[in-house]
Amino acid sequence: MPRGSKVERNSVSNQPHEMNYEADKMNVKPSAVKEAKKSGGSNQRKDIEKKMKS
């Protein structure tokens, strides 16, 4: 059975490697990802990316 699930891939955890991945992908600092998570009230990847684009 493969590791992880689609549910895990759709969310961003507070682990440093996850924050760094999203930050590199969006070309921002990891602190910006953390703020987007906090202000958006969601840890869903699509919600965070949408918040950071605006």
PDB file of N, CA, C and O in Angstrom:
ATOM      1  N   MET A   1       0.851  -1.189   0.000  1.00  0.00           N
ATOM      2  CA  MET A   1       0.000   0.000   0.000  1.00  0.00           C
ATOM      3  C   MET A   1       0.892   1.246   0.000  1.00  0.00           C
ATOM      4  O   MET A   1       1.855   1.309   0.764  1.00  0.00           O
ATOM      5  N   PRO A   2       0.588   2.231  -0.840  1.00  0.00           N
ATOM      6  CA  PRO A   2       1.415   3.438  -0.892  1.00  0.00           C
ATOM      7  C   PRO A   2       1.290   4.259   0.384  1.00  0.00           C
ATOM      8  O   PRO A   2       0.273   4.229   1.076  1.00  0.00           O
ATOM      9  N   ARG A   3       2.335   4.976   0.662  1.00  0.00           N
ATOM     10  CA  ARG A   3       2.328   5.824   1.853  1.00  0.00           C
ATOM     11  C   ARG A   3       1.498   7.068   1.610  1.00  0.00           C
ATOM     12  O   ARG A   3       1.426   7.564   0.485  1.00  0.00           O
ATOM     13  N   GLY A   4       0.872   7.573   2.660  1.00  0.00           N
ATOM     14  CA  GLY A   4       0.098   8.794   2.560  1.00  0.00           C
ATOM     15  C   GLY A   4      -1.226   8.582   1.851  1.00  0.00           C
ATOM     16  O   GLY A   4      -1.537   7.482   1.395  1.00  0.00           O
ATOM     17  N   SER A   5      -1.979   9.630   1.769  1.00  0.00           N
ATOM     18  CA  SER A   5      -3.246   9.570   1.058  1.00  0.00           C
ATOM     19  C   SER A   5      -3.502  10.909   0.388  1.00  0.00           C
ATOM     20  O   SER A   5      -2.792  11.884   0.636  1.00  0.00           O
ATOM     21  N   LYS A   6      -4.512  10.951  -0.454  1.00  0.00           N
ATOM     22  CA  LYS A   6      -4.828  12.202  -1.140  1.00  0.00           C
ATOM     23  C   LYS A   6      -5.210  13.299  -0.151  1.00  0.00           C
ATOM     24  O   LYS A   6      -4.965  14.479  -0.404  1.00  0.00           O
ATOM     25  N   VAL A   7      -5.801  12.918   0.955  1.00  0.00           N
ATOM     26  CA  VAL A   7      -6.176  13.899   1.968  1.00  0.00           C
ATOM     27  C   VAL A   7      -4.934  14.622   2.457  1.00  0.00           C
ATOM     28  O   VAL A   7      -4.953  15.841   2.625  1.00  0.00           O
ATOM     29  N   GLU A   8      -3.865  13.894   2.686  1.00  0.00           N
ATOM     30  CA  GLU A   8      -2.628  14.505   3.167  1.00  0.00           C
ATOM     31  C   GLU A   8      -2.004  15.394   2.099  1.00  0.00           C
ATOM     32  O   GLU A   8      -1.423  16.427   2.433  1.00  0.00           O
ATOM     33  N   ARG A   9      -2.105  15.028   0.842  1.00  0.00           N
ATOM     34  CA  ARG A   9      -1.509  15.834  -0.222  1.00  0.00           C
ATOM     35  C   ARG A   9      -2.267  17.132  -0.450  1.00  0.00           C
ATOM     36  O   ARG A   9      -1.717  18.088  -0.997  1.00  0.00           O
ATOM     37  N   ASN A  10      -3.525  17.168  -0.033  1.00  0.00           N
ATOM     38  CA  ASN A  10      -4.333  18.369  -0.239  1.00  0.00           C
ATOM     39  C   ASN A  10      -4.188  19.381   0.881  1.00  0.00           C
ATOM     40  O   ASN A  10      -4.724  20.485   0.791  1.00  0.00           O
ATOM     41  N   SER A  11      -3.470  19.020   1.935  1.00  0.00           N
ATOM     42  CA  SER A  11      -3.319  19.944   3.049  1.00  0.00           C
ATOM     43  C   SER A  11      -1.847  20.249   3.294  1.00  0.00           C
ATOM     44  O   SER A  11      -0.965  19.499   2.876  1.00  0.00           O
ATOM     45  N   VAL A  12      -1.597  21.356   3.975  1.00  0.00           N
ATOM     46  CA  VAL A  12      -0.246  21.783   4.319  1.00  0.00           C
ATOM     47  C   VAL A  12      -0.119  21.717   5.835  1.00  0.00           C
ATOM     48  O   VAL A  12      -0.851  22.396   6.555  1.00  0.00           O
ATOM     49  N   SER A  13       0.805  20.904   6.312  1.00  0.00           N
ATOM     50  CA  SER A  13       1.004  20.798   7.752  1.00  0.00           C
ATOM     51  C   SER A  13       1.958  21.893   8.216  1.00  0.00           C
ATOM     52  O   SER A  13       2.455  22.673   7.405  1.00  0.00           O
ATOM     53  N   ASN A  14       2.207  21.949   9.498  1.00  0.00           N
ATOM     54  CA  ASN A  14       3.131  22.936  10.057  1.00  0.00           C
ATOM     55  C   ASN A  14       4.564  22.444  10.055  1.00  0.00           C
ATOM     56  O   ASN A  14       5.436  23.090  10.636  1.00  0.00           O
ATOM     57  N   GLN A  15       4.825  21.323   9.419  1.00  0.00           N
ATOM     58  CA  GLN A  15       6.184  20.793   9.373  1.00  0.00           C
ATOM     59  C   GLN A  15       7.034  21.682   8.472  1.00  0.00           C
ATOM     60  O   GLN A  15       6.569  22.149   7.432  1.00  0.00           O
ATOM     61  N   PRO A  16       8.287  21.915   8.878  1.00  0.00           N
ATOM     62  CA  PRO A  16       9.156  22.825   8.116  1.00  0.00           C
ATOM     63  C   PRO A  16       9.293  22.478   6.637  1.00  0.00           C
ATOM     64  O   PRO A  16       9.300  23.375   5.795  1.00  0.00           O
ATOM     65  N   HIS A  17       9.402  21.199   6.310  1.00  0.00           N
ATOM     66  CA  HIS A  17       9.581  20.851   4.900  1.00  0.00           C
ATOM     67  C   HIS A  17       8.338  21.171   4.072  1.00  0.00           C
ATOM     68  O   HIS A  17       8.454  21.504   2.892  1.00  0.00           O
ATOM     69  N   GLU A  18       7.163  21.076   4.668  1.00  0.00           N
ATOM     70  CA  GLU A  18       5.929  21.421   3.961  1.00  0.00           C
ATOM     71  C   GLU A  18       5.834  22.932   3.734  1.00  0.00           C
ATOM     72  O   GLU A  18       5.468  23.386   2.650  1.00  0.00           O
ATOM     73  N   MET A  19       6.170  23.700   4.773  1.00  0.00           N
ATOM     74  CA  MET A  19       6.139  25.156   4.665  1.00  0.00           C
ATOM     75  C   MET A  19       7.159  25.633   3.639  1.00  0.00           C
ATOM     76  O   MET A  19       6.868  26.525   2.842  1.00  0.00           O
ATOM     77  N   ASN A  20       8.349  25.045   3.654  1.00  0.00           N
ATOM     78  CA  ASN A  20       9.396  25.436   2.711  1.00  0.00           C
ATOM     79  C   ASN A  20       9.000  25.082   1.274  1.00  0.00           C
ATOM     80  O   ASN A  20       9.272  25.847   0.348  1.00  0.00           O
ATOM     81  N   TYR A  21       8.366  23.938   1.091  1.00  0.00           N
ATOM     82  CA  TYR A  21       7.932  23.527  -0.244  1.00  0.00           C
ATOM     83  C   TYR A  21       6.939  24.537  -0.810  1.00  0.00           C
ATOM     84  O   TYR A  21       7.091  24.992  -1.943  1.00  0.00           O
ATOM     85  N   GLU A  22       5.931  24.884  -0.029  1.00  0.00           N
ATOM     86  CA  GLU A  22       4.919  25.842  -0.485  1.00  0.00           C
ATOM     87  C   GLU A  22       5.544  27.212  -0.722  1.00  0.00           C
ATOM     88  O   GLU A  22       5.204  27.891  -1.690  1.00  0.00           O
ATOM     89  N   ALA A  23       6.453  27.620   0.155  1.00  0.00           N
ATOM     90  CA  ALA A  23       7.106  28.918   0.013  1.00  0.00           C
ATOM     91  C   ALA A  23       7.921  28.966  -1.278  1.00  0.00           C
ATOM     92  O   ALA A  23       7.864  29.956  -2.008  1.00  0.00           O
ATOM     93  N   ASP A  24       8.680  27.906  -1.565  1.00  0.00           N
ATOM     94  CA  ASP A  24       9.473  27.855  -2.794  1.00  0.00           C
ATOM     95  C   ASP A  24       8.568  27.840  -4.023  1.00  0.00           C
ATOM     96  O   ASP A  24       8.860  28.492  -5.026  1.00  0.00           O
ATOM     97  N   LYS A  25       7.481  27.102  -3.941  1.00  0.00           N
ATOM     98  CA  LYS A  25       6.552  26.976  -5.053  1.00  0.00           C
ATOM     99  C   LYS A  25       5.905  28.322  -5.390  1.00  0.00           C
ATOM    100  O   LYS A  25       5.710  28.647  -6.562  1.00  0.00           O
ATOM    101  N   MET A  26       5.575  29.098  -4.362  1.00  0.00           N
ATOM    102  CA  MET A  26       4.905  30.379  -4.560  1.00  0.00           C
ATOM    103  C   MET A  26       5.885  31.552  -4.588  1.00  0.00           C
ATOM    104  O   MET A  26       5.479  32.697  -4.782  1.00  0.00           O
ATOM    105  N   ASN A  27       7.172  31.268  -4.396  1.00  0.00           N
ATOM    106  CA  ASN A  27       8.226  32.284  -4.397  1.00  0.00           C
ATOM    107  C   ASN A  27       8.014  33.340  -3.311  1.00  0.00           C
ATOM    108  O   ASN A  27       8.102  34.542  -3.558  1.00  0.00           O
ATOM    109  N   VAL A  28       7.731  32.848  -2.096  1.00  0.00           N
ATOM    110  CA  VAL A  28       7.554  33.718  -0.926  1.00  0.00           C
ATOM    111  C   VAL A  28       8.337  33.128   0.236  1.00  0.00           C
ATOM    112  O   VAL A  28       8.942  32.064   0.107  1.00  0.00           O
ATOM    113  N   LYS A  29       8.326  33.812   1.360  1.00  0.00           N
ATOM    114  CA  LYS A  29       8.992  33.315   2.557  1.00  0.00           C
ATOM    115  C   LYS A  29       8.061  32.342   3.288  1.00  0.00           C
ATOM    116  O   LYS A  29       6.839  32.455   3.194  1.00  0.00           O
ATOM    117  N   PRO A  30       8.651  31.384   4.019  1.00  0.00           N
ATOM    118  CA  PRO A  30       7.822  30.443   4.786  1.00  0.00           C
ATOM    119  C   PRO A  30       6.888  31.143   5.775  1.00  0.00           C
ATOM    120  O   PRO A  30       5.799  30.644   6.058  1.00  0.00           O
ATOM    121  N   SER A  31       7.308  32.291   6.299  1.00  0.00           N
ATOM    122  CA  SER A  31       6.446  33.020   7.233  1.00  0.00           C
ATOM    123  C   SER A  31       5.167  33.504   6.539  1.00  0.00           C
ATOM    124  O   SER A  31       4.119  33.618   7.176  1.00  0.00           O
ATOM    125  N   ALA A  32       5.252  33.785   5.244  1.00  0.00           N
ATOM    126  CA  ALA A  32       4.063  34.204   4.494  1.00  0.00           C
ATOM    127  C   ALA A  32       3.070  33.050   4.371  1.00  0.00           C
ATOM    128  O   ALA A  32       1.858  33.258   4.422  1.00  0.00           O
ATOM    129  N   VAL A  33       3.586  31.843   4.211  1.00  0.00           N
ATOM    130  CA  VAL A  33       2.728  30.660   4.138  1.00  0.00           C
ATOM    131  C   VAL A  33       2.032  30.473   5.485  1.00  0.00           C
ATOM    132  O   VAL A  33       0.837  30.182   5.543  1.00  0.00           O
ATOM    133  N   LYS A  34       2.784  30.641   6.552  1.00  0.00           N
ATOM    134  CA  LYS A  34       2.222  30.480   7.900  1.00  0.00           C
ATOM    135  C   LYS A  34       1.114  31.504   8.143  1.00  0.00           C
ATOM    136  O   LYS A  34       0.068  31.170   8.698  1.00  0.00           O
ATOM    137  N   GLU A  35       1.343  32.736   7.730  1.00  0.00           N
ATOM    138  CA  GLU A  35       0.331  33.785   7.892  1.00  0.00           C
ATOM    139  C   GLU A  35      -0.911  33.494   7.046  1.00  0.00           C
ATOM    140  O   GLU A  35      -2.035  33.730   7.488  1.00  0.00           O
ATOM    141  N   ALA A  36      -0.705  32.986   5.838  1.00  0.00           N
ATOM    142  CA  ALA A  36      -1.842  32.644   4.973  1.00  0.00           C
ATOM    143  C   ALA A  36      -2.676  31.538   5.597  1.00  0.00           C
ATOM    144  O   ALA A  36      -3.904  31.557   5.521  1.00  0.00           O
ATOM    145  N   LYS A  37      -2.003  30.574   6.215  1.00  0.00           N
ATOM    146  CA  LYS A  37      -2.730  29.491   6.901  1.00  0.00           C
ATOM    147  C   LYS A  37      -3.536  30.051   8.051  1.00  0.00           C
ATOM    148  O   LYS A  37      -4.701  29.701   8.237  1.00  0.00           O
ATOM    149  N   LYS A  38      -2.910  30.922   8.820  1.00  0.00           N
ATOM    150  CA  LYS A  38      -3.559  31.474  10.004  1.00  0.00           C
ATOM    151  C   LYS A  38      -4.745  32.362   9.626  1.00  0.00           C
ATOM    152  O   LYS A  38      -5.819  32.245  10.217  1.00  0.00           O
ATOM    153  N   SER A  39      -4.558  33.241   8.655  1.00  0.00           N
ATOM    154  CA  SER A  39      -5.618  34.181   8.298  1.00  0.00           C
ATOM    155  C   SER A  39      -6.742  33.510   7.512  1.00  0.00           C
ATOM    156  O   SER A  39      -7.895  33.937   7.582  1.00  0.00           O
ATOM    157  N   GLY A  40      -6.406  32.468   6.770  1.00  0.00           N
ATOM    158  CA  GLY A  40      -7.416  31.777   5.979  1.00  0.00           C
ATOM    159  C   GLY A  40      -8.264  30.825   6.795  1.00  0.00           C
ATOM    160  O   GLY A  40      -9.377  30.484   6.395  1.00  0.00           O
ATOM    161  N   GLY A  41      -7.753  30.395   7.931  1.00  0.00           N
ATOM    162  CA  GLY A  41      -8.497  29.480   8.779  1.00  0.00           C
ATOM    163  C   GLY A  41      -8.568  28.068   8.224  1.00  0.00           C
ATOM    164  O   GLY A  41      -9.380  27.261   8.677  1.00  0.00           O
ATOM    165  N   SER A  42      -7.725  27.765   7.247  1.00  0.00           N
ATOM    166  CA  SER A  42      -7.747  26.461   6.617  1.00  0.00           C
ATOM    167  C   SER A  42      -6.331  26.024   6.301  1.00  0.00           C
ATOM    168  O   SER A  42      -5.460  26.855   6.046  1.00  0.00           O
ATOM    169  N   ASN A  43      -6.100  24.720   6.318  1.00  0.00           N
ATOM    170  CA  ASN A  43      -4.784  24.231   5.934  1.00  0.00           C
ATOM    171  C   ASN A  43      -4.835  23.537   4.571  1.00  0.00           C
ATOM    172  O   ASN A  43      -3.918  22.801   4.206  1.00  0.00           O
ATOM    173  N   GLN A  44      -5.911  23.778   3.825  1.00  0.00           N
ATOM    174  CA  GLN A  44      -6.039  23.204   2.495  1.00  0.00           C
ATOM    175  C   GLN A  44      -5.109  23.931   1.531  1.00  0.00           C
ATOM    176  O   GLN A  44      -5.087  25.161   1.484  1.00  0.00           O
ATOM    177  N   ARG A  45      -4.351  23.169   0.770  1.00  0.00           N
ATOM    178  CA  ARG A  45      -3.352  23.713  -0.139  1.00  0.00           C
ATOM    179  C   ARG A  45      -3.955  24.731  -1.112  1.00  0.00           C
ATOM    180  O   ARG A  45      -3.367  25.790  -1.334  1.00  0.00           O
ATOM    181  N   LYS A  46      -5.120  24.423  -1.695  1.00  0.00           N
ATOM    182  CA  LYS A  46      -5.725  25.333  -2.675  1.00  0.00           C
ATOM    183  C   LYS A  46      -6.145  26.651  -2.027  1.00  0.00           C
ATOM    184  O   LYS A  46      -6.039  27.703  -2.657  1.00  0.00           O
ATOM    185  N   ASP A  47      -6.617  26.614  -0.783  1.00  0.00           N
ATOM    186  CA  ASP A  47      -7.024  27.838  -0.089  1.00  0.00           C
ATOM    187  C   ASP A  47      -5.811  28.707   0.230  1.00  0.00           C
ATOM    188  O   ASP A  47      -5.866  29.929   0.097  1.00  0.00           O
ATOM    189  N   ILE A  48      -4.732  28.081   0.644  1.00  0.00           N
ATOM    190  CA  ILE A  48      -3.517  28.827   0.977  1.00  0.00           C
ATOM    191  C   ILE A  48      -2.935  29.479  -0.271  1.00  0.00           C
ATOM    192  O   ILE A  48      -2.543  30.646  -0.240  1.00  0.00           O
ATOM    193  N   GLU A  49      -2.877  28.732  -1.367  1.00  0.00           N
ATOM    194  CA  GLU A  49      -2.333  29.281  -2.620  1.00  0.00           C
ATOM    195  C   GLU A  49      -3.214  30.441  -3.115  1.00  0.00           C
ATOM    196  O   GLU A  49      -2.696  31.447  -3.600  1.00  0.00           O
ATOM    197  N   LYS A  50      -4.511  30.306  -2.997  1.00  0.00           N
ATOM    198  CA  LYS A  50      -5.423  31.361  -3.423  1.00  0.00           C
ATOM    199  C   LYS A  50      -5.205  32.621  -2.573  1.00  0.00           C
ATOM    200  O   LYS A  50      -5.182  33.735  -3.095  1.00  0.00           O
ATOM    201  N   LYS A  51      -5.048  32.429  -1.282  1.00  0.00           N
ATOM    202  CA  LYS A  51      -4.839  33.558  -0.364  1.00  0.00           C
ATOM    203  C   LYS A  51      -3.519  34.261  -0.678  1.00  0.00           C
ATOM    204  O   LYS A  51      -3.445  35.489  -0.616  1.00  0.00           O
ATOM    205  N   MET A  52      -2.483  33.501  -1.013  1.00  0.00           N
ATOM    206  CA  MET A  52      -1.167  34.088  -1.267  1.00  0.00           C
ATOM    207  C   MET A  52      -1.116  34.789  -2.622  1.00  0.00           C
ATOM    208  O   MET A  52      -0.309  35.701  -2.800  1.00  0.00           O
ATOM    209  N   LYS A  53      -1.947  34.396  -3.574  1.00  0.00           N
ATOM    210  CA  LYS A  53      -1.970  35.045  -4.889  1.00  0.00           C
ATOM    211  C   LYS A  53      -2.643  36.409  -4.821  1.00  0.00           C
ATOM    212  O   LYS A  53      -2.325  37.305  -5.603  1.00  0.00           O
ATOM    213  N   SER A  54      -3.562  36.561  -3.895  1.00  0.00           N
ATOM    214  CA  SER A  54      -4.291  37.840  -3.807  1.00  0.00           C
ATOM    215  C   SER A  54      -3.585  38.852  -2.931  1.00  0.00           C
ATOM    216  O   SER A  54      -4.074  39.969  -2.762  1.00  0.00           O
TER     217      SER A  54
END
